[in-house]
Amino acid sequence: MRYQGPIYRPPSEADSLLIQATVGCPHNRCTFCMVYKNTKFKVRPTQEILEDLAEARRRFGNRIPTLFFPAGNTIAMPAAALAEICRFSRELFPHLTRLTVYGSSQYICRKGLKNMRLLAAAGLTRIHVGVESGDDEILRRVQKGATAEEHIRAGGILKEAGIDMSAYLVLGLGGRERTGSHARESARVINEIQPEFLRLRTFVPKINTPLLEEVLAGRFVMLSPHEVLRETRALLEAIEARTCVVSDHYTNYVNVAGRLPEDKEAMLRTIDQALERDEAGFRPFFIGTQ
């Protein structure tokens, strides 16, 4: 198999076969992200992807359970080409239970319901979507390229197409100034979308990013561990949607996981217990390098 540029996958895809479909990210302007800044976006030739899939079948056999197509925004590739590699994957690996990609809300909206239904019929089962925040001012500041309403619209398209959404929120992304609106508006968006999965990340400034410059200059005041936990508590308290909450990331101060609404009280107790700990006992501030 052939790979080009940074290859990232969600923690939940740790055991998945990775076959690269695109290179880089077509948006590539988020101020908190350093992953693809030196990589020009392109869609790999379909024939090359098909060849890599066939090579994976020769190497590993046909009992692959999950497959992920990097890179950063594979949903942006032409729908017909993505559908073709999904169908071929299903033929080669008949035991696949999950076939997934990264995809931003703006590109899901551009695809529209017709194309998303095409992809669902071809075997695409889940899209990992960086919602990041439901606060439009935060989304504007970090140059996400989507509004809260576009996130909601994208979620509606996926729901109607029959494709699961794994939605990501970044705790602390609004800093101290917007922590309240970040929690409140993010909960509102999640309530509207009702994603199958809600995955929590905690903001860590990354090297070579505009947001790190804001932090170092004092223009962006990061939340302390207790402030992140209080923001998380406010977020979960306000979420009424049925979803599975996962905190499977090294950036988080505490592992808060379970199903909403059934496990809400247990998750809130986990946060309250963590708030009783001295802040010095949590991981220290660091600047991310990946």
N, C-alpha and C positions, 0 to 999 in steps of 0.2 A: 504493500500500500504506500501511497505517496502523500506527504504532508508538507504544507507551506505556511510559514508565519506562525504566530502563537496559536496553540490548540488548547482551548479551555472547555471544560464541561462542568455541569452542576454536580455537587456532591452525590446527588441521587443517581447520577449516571456513572458512578465509579466502576461498576462492573459491566458497563455497556460496551459493545463494539463501537469504535469511533471511526467513521468513514467521512473524510472531509468533502463537503459539497461546495462551500464557498470559502473565500479568503478574506479576512478582515471584517469590517463593519461598514455598511453604506452610509450610516449617519455619522458616527465617529466624532461627535462634538461634545459629548457629555463631559462636564468639567471635573467629574470625580473619577473618570476612567482613564487608565494609562495603557490598556491592553493592546489596542490596535493603532496607536497614534502614528507609527512608522510603517503601517501596512496599508497598501491601496486595496480597496475592495474589488473583488472580481468573483464571478461565478465560474467554477471549474467546468471544463467541457463535459457534457453528459457522458460521452463514451469513456472518458477517463474514470469517472465515478463508477460506472458499470463494471469496468475492468477491475477496479479496486475491490468492489463487492465480490466479484467472482474469485479474486485472489484470496479474500478472507474466507470464502466458502472452502477453497482448496486447503487452506491452512488449518481451519478450525472446525470444519464439518458444518452440518446444517442445524445443529442444536443451539444456536445463538438465541437467548431469550429476550435481550433488549439491544436496541441500536440507536445511536445518537449521531446526527449529522452536524459537525461543526462547520463554519466558525460562528462569528458573533451575531449574525442576523440572517440565518439561512432561509427564513420565510420570505426574504426579499428576492430570491431567485425566481425565474419564471415558473408559474404554476405548472405548466405542462411538463417541464424538465423535472421539477421536484416530484410530481406525481409519478413520472416514469421510474425514477430511482426508488421510490417507495414501493411501487408494484413489483419491481425486480427484486427488491429486498425480501418481500413477502414470498416470492417464488423460491428464492435461494434458501431462505430460513423460515420454513413453515411453522416453527415453534415460537416465533416472535410474539411476545405479549405486549411490547411497548416499542414504539417508533417515534422519536422526538427530535425537536430542533429548538434553537433559540429564535425568538421573533419579537420585534418591537410592535407596540400597538399601532403606530402610524403605518407600518407595512402590512399588518393584518387588515386594517381599514382599507388600504389601497387594493388589496387582493379582493376584498368583498366576499359576500356570502357564497356566490356561485363558485368561485375558485376554492374557497375553504371547504365547501362540500365536495368538490372534485378531489381535494387532498385527503379528506376523511375517507372517501370511497377507495382511494388508492392505498390506504393503510396508515396514514399519519394519525397518531393517537393523542399526542400531547405537545403543547408549546410552552416553553419556559419564557415568561414575559416579565421584563423589568418594569414594573409599574413605578417603583421607587418611592412615590409620594402621591397623595391625592390633592395636595395643595398646589394650585396653579402657580402661585408666586415662586414656590420652591422649584417646580418643574421648569419655569422660565429661567430662574437663576442658574440652574445646573444644565440648561440647554438640552433638556431631554428630547425635545422634538415632538412631544405629544402633550395634550392637555388632559385634565381629569376626565372630561367628557369623551375624549377620544379613547382613553383607557376603557371607559364604560362601554363605548360602542364596540371596541374590539372584543371585549368580554362577551357581549351579546352575540356577535358574529360567531365566535367559537362555540358558545353554548348551543346556538341554533344549528351549527354545522355538525355538532357531535364530537368536538375535539376538546379534550381537557385543557384547562389553563392552570399552569403552575405560576402563580403571581408572586413577585418579589417586592418587599418593602425594605427600605434602608432606614433603620432607626437612627435618629440623630442627624438626618440629612438637612434639616432646617436649622440646625444649630440651636443655641439658647433662645434666639429671637423668635423662632417660629415653631417651637416644640409643641405648643398647644394646638395650633392650626394643623400641624403635620399629623398629629394623632387623630384629631377630629375629622379632618377631610379625608385622610387615608381610610379611616373606618367607613366613612360614607361611600367611598368608591368601592371598597370591598363588599359592602352590603349590597350595592347595585350589581356588581359583577357576579358575586357568589362563586368564586373560583373553586375548583376542586381542591387545590392546595394553596396555602399561603405560607411563603417561606420568608423568614425574618433574617436580616443581615444588620450589622451595626456599622455605622460609618467609620471608616479608617482612611485618613488621607493617604494618597498614593504619590509616589515620586513622579516628577515631571507632569503634574496636573495643575490646572489653574486653581482648583479648590485648595490644594496644599498651599499655594502662594497666599490665598486669602487667610488661611489658618495661621501661617507663620507671621503674616502682617498684622494679625489681631483683628481683622475685619470680619472673620467668621469665628465665633466663639463656640467651641465644641462642648457637648454635654459631658458631665462627669458620669461615672458608672451609675450612681444613684439616680441621676437625672434621666439617663437612658432607660433605667428600669421603671421609673415613674411614667415616662412617655409610653413604654410598652404596656404598662398597666392601663393607662387611659385608652390606648388603642384597643386592647382586647375587651375592655369593659363596654366599649361602644359598638363592637362588631356583633351584629345579630344574624349574619349569614351562616349557613351551614357550610363549614369548610374544615380542612385538616391543616392545623398549624404545625410548622416544622421549623426548628432553629438549628439546622444542620450546618453550622459554619463556625470557623475558628474566631471570627470577629466578635461573637456574642459573649456577653458577660455571664449569662445563665441559660441553660437549656430549657426553654418553655415549649412544650409540645403537647398535642392532643387534638381531639375533635371538638369543634364548636357546634352547638352550644353545650354539649354534654359535659365536657371537661373544663369549662370556663372557670369554675370556682377552684378547682385543683390548680390550674395554671396561675390564677391570681394569688393563691397561697404560696406557690413556688416563688413568685416575685416578692411577696411580702417577707418571706423568710430571707431572701437575698438582700432586701433592704435593711435587714437587721445587722448585716455584716459590715464591718468597717470598710470604707472604700479602698483602703490600702491593701486589702486582701484580694482585690480584683486585678486582672491583667493590667500592666502599665500601658501608658500611651506609646504608640509606635507608628512609624511611617511605613506603609506597605510598599513592597517592591514587586508584587505580582498581582 
